[in-house]
Amino acid sequence: MPIDLHIGIDYSGRETPTSRTPALQVYAGFDGEEPRPISSPSSSLELYKNWCRKEIAEWLIEQASKNITFIAGIDHGFSFPVSYFQRYGLKSWPDFLDDFCQHWPTDADHTYVDFIRDKNPSRTGSPTEFRLTEQWTSSAKSVFQFDGQGTIGKSTHAGIPWLRRIRREAGGRIHFWPFDGWAVPDGKSVIAEVYPSIFRNRIPKEERSPDQQDAYAVARWLSDMDQSGFFAGYFAPPLTDDQRAVADLEGWILGVS
């Protein structure tokens, strides 16, 4: 699985899909180089120096159109616990994406996660519901926990529709791991869920903000594991057949093993 570009994205569910915020950070390193901050394509205009969620999705689609392969680690949940699938009769991750976007169209202009959350309180789950991959970590929060320090509810509900958008527009050029298979074919770019807390403190913070540090740490870890030859093991966590069947629906955090 040769990779040219290693991308770390620190995500945020704040405000609307076109709201620019320093909480959205992108770092990337090409061919083993030190990851560097990637500015918004609109950064030449001072008012637009920060990223928005829509722009990040468009940028990833653009990268997929180039003659390179990349891996992008994004720190929000890509799916929900299997209990949610059972509750609403969902059979696959593509089914989940379509169903989610019908009830949570958080990629629509001028739409806040909390707007839909207030109108649609029943189409959700409990903060006590965890995916298997979250149960394998010491501190990961439920995708249904919206409020409090370190929660991912808003970013997850804001980010999932953009995964479907990227999947539709990038065609077969991007492998969404592990939903498209646990083994990544050569020549495919990869988008995977990550949890920066796993490796954030392994790398000196220097002058980076917490959001910058998370994006940098993701890109750096992806690059280091790739260059060291340890990468392949993380794409094959030690799961039983039954656990893997669950994770086929729920997804997995790359780096949890």
N, C-alpha and C positions, 0 to 999 in steps of 0.2 A: 504494500500500500504506500507507494511513494507520494510524499506530500511536499508541495513547494512553499505553501504559505500557512502559517499558524496564527489563528485569530482568537483573541479573547474578548468577549463582550459582557460588560456589566450592565444588566438590564434594569428597567424601572417601569412601574405601572402608574406613575404619576400623570395626572391631567389627561390630555387627549393624545391621539396618535401623531398629531402634528405639533405638539408642544415640545419646545426645545428645553433640555434640562441637562445640567452637568452630572446628573445621576446616571445618564447614559454615557458609557465610555467604551471606546474600541481601541485595542492595541493589536499590533500584528508584526510578525517577523518573517522575512522571506529567506528561505533556504538556510535556516539555522542561524540567521542573524539575530542580534538583540532586538526583542520586540520594541516597537516605538508607538507613540500615540498616533492614531489616525484621526484626522480632523474631518468634520462634516464636509461633504462636497460643496456646501454653501459657505464655507468658512471664510471665503474672501470678502464676504459681507459681514462686518463686525456684529450686526444684529443677529446673525444666524450662525454664530461660531459653535454652538452646541448641536448635538444630534437630536433627532426625534425618532420615534419608533418606525414610522413609515419610511424614513430615509435609510435606516439600517437595513430594513427588508429589501429595499431597492438596491442598495449597495451590494448585498449578498447575491442578489440575482445577477447583478452586473459582473461580479467576480466569477460566477458560474459560467458566464458567456466567454470568458477569456481562455487562453490556451495554457491554463495552469490547473493544478489541483490544490485545494485548500481544506483545512479542517477548522471549523468554527465552534468554539465552546460557548454556550449561552446559559446564563444562570437563572433560568426559570423552569418550572415544571413543563414537560412536554405532553403529559397525559395525566389521568386521574386514577385513583385506586380501582381495583377490579370490582369492588362493591358498587361503584358508580355505574360501571358497565352493566352489571347485573340488574341494578335498580331500573335502568332505562332501556334495557334490552339491546345493548350495543354489542356487536360481535367482532369488531376490528378497530384498529386505530383510525383508518380513513373514515369509517362510520362515525367514530367519536368526533373527529375534526368537523365533519359536516354538521352533526347534531349540535356540537358546541357552538359553532358559528351562527346557527339558527337562533339559539337562545342567548348567546353572548356576543353580539356583533361589535366587539370592542375595537375593531379596525375602522369603523365608520368615523367620518369626520365629526368633530365636535362632541365625541362620545367619551365620557368618563366611565371607568369601571364601576364606580360607586353609583352612577345613574342607573345602570342596568341592575346592579346588586339590589338597590332599593325597590326596583319594580319587579324583580324576579327572585324573591327570596327562597322560593321552594326548589329551584333548579340548581341545587348545590349539594354540599355534603357537610359533614361535621368536622371540626378541627381535630377530633380524635381519630379520624380515618387517615391511615397512612398507607403509602405504597410500600412494597417490599424493599425497594432500594433505600427509602427513608428509614425503615426499620433497621437497616444495616449500618446506619451512621449513628453517631452519638448526639447530634444536635440538629439534624435537618427537621424543618417544620412541615406540617401538613399543607398541601396545596389549597385547602379550604380555610386556612388561618389567614385572615386579612389584616389584622391589626396587631401592633406590637413590634418590638425590636427583632430584626432578622427574619420577619415573615416574608413569604413569597406568594401569598394569595393574589395580591393585585398584579404583580409582574407576570404571574402565570396566566391569569385571566386576560391580561392585556396582550400577552405575547403569542398565545396559541393561534389566533386567527392569522397572524403573519406567517406562522409555519405553513399553514395551508396555502397562503398566497405564494410563498416561495416555492413550495412543492408543485403548485400548478404552473407557475411561470417558468421555472427552471427545468421542467420536464424530468428526464432521466439523468440529468447531469449531477444531481446531488443525492447522496445516500443519507437518509434520516435514520440515524442509529439509535436503538437497535430495531426499529420498526420495519425497516427494509431488509433486515437480516443482520445477524450478529457479526458475520464476516463482511468486510468492505471490499468490493471488487477493485482491482487496480484501475486507475484512470478516473475513478469517481471522487468528487469532493464529498466532504462529510460535514453534517451539522449534528451536534450532540449536546445533551444537557450536561452541565457541570455544576459543581458546588464549590465556590472559591474558598470556603472556610477550610477545606481539606488541606490546601497547600498555601494559603495566604501568608502564613507566618514563617514559611520556609525561606522566604525571600525578603531581604532588607527593604523597608518601605521607602527610604530616601525622602525625596520631596514630594512624593505622590499623595494625592488625596485618597481617602478610603475607597472610593469608587474607582479611581485610577489604579490603585494597588490591586484590586480584585481583577480588573481586566488584564493588567500586566501579568499577574500571577498565573492566570489561566493560559495566556499565550505562551508564557515562559515554560510552564509545566508541559504543555503540549509539545513544544519544540524540544525540550530536554529529553522527554520520554521517547520522542521520535528519533532523535540523534543518537541516543544511547542504546537503541534496539530493544527497549523494554515495552514499547507501545502495544505490541500484539497481545500481550497478556491481559491488558486492561479491556480489550474488546471481547474477552472470553472469561467473564467472572465465573467463579466456581459455583454454578447453580445446578440443582437437580432438574430433571425433566419437568416436574410439576412447577418448580419455581420459575423456570424459563418460560413456561406457558403463561404464567401470570405476568412476567416481565415483558412478554411479547405485546401485551395490551397496555401495561402501566408505564413501560419505558424503564430506563436505567440511567443512573448518574455515572458518567464516565469517570473512572478513578476509584469507585467504590468496589472493593473486591474482598 
